[in-house]
Amino acid sequence: MPLTQDFRETIQARVERDLGFRQELLKEGVECLLSGEVEVGKAVLRDFISRSNRS
């Protein structure tokens, strides 16, 4: 199921203002990769990187 624009905007706003949330997003992406959920991990890390580059 594709994510809605409102959800993406909410996550983007939280990433920009909350360092702890950014750190947990990175941690979640790495944990997904290590547990074998490669596509999920890549998607989370892709969001982390693209949102972090805007800050």
Contacts in CASP RR format, 6 or more apart in sequence:
PFRMAT RR
TARGET T0000
AUTHOR 0000-0000-0000
METHOD contacts of the structure
MODEL  1
MPLTQDFRETIQARVERDLGFRQELLKEGVECLLSGEVEVGKAVLRDFIS
RSNRS
11 47 0 8 1.000
11 51 0 8 1.000
12 51 0 8 1.000
12 54 0 8 1.000
14 21 0 8 1.000
15 21 0 8 1.000
15 22 0 8 1.000
15 25 0 8 1.000
15 47 0 8 1.000
15 48 0 8 1.000
15 51 0 8 1.000
15 52 0 8 1.000
15 55 0 8 1.000
16 51 0 8 1.000
16 54 0 8 1.000
16 55 0 8 1.000
22 48 0 8 1.000
22 51 0 8 1.000
22 52 0 8 1.000
22 55 0 8 1.000
25 44 0 8 1.000
25 47 0 8 1.000
25 48 0 8 1.000
25 51 0 8 1.000
26 45 0 8 1.000
26 48 0 8 1.000
28 41 0 8 1.000
28 44 0 8 1.000
29 40 0 8 1.000
29 41 0 8 1.000
29 44 0 8 1.000
29 45 0 8 1.000
29 48 0 8 1.000
30 41 0 8 1.000
30 45 0 8 1.000
32 38 0 8 1.000
32 40 0 8 1.000
32 41 0 8 1.000
32 44 0 8 1.000
33 41 0 8 1.000
33 42 0 8 1.000
33 45 0 8 1.000
END
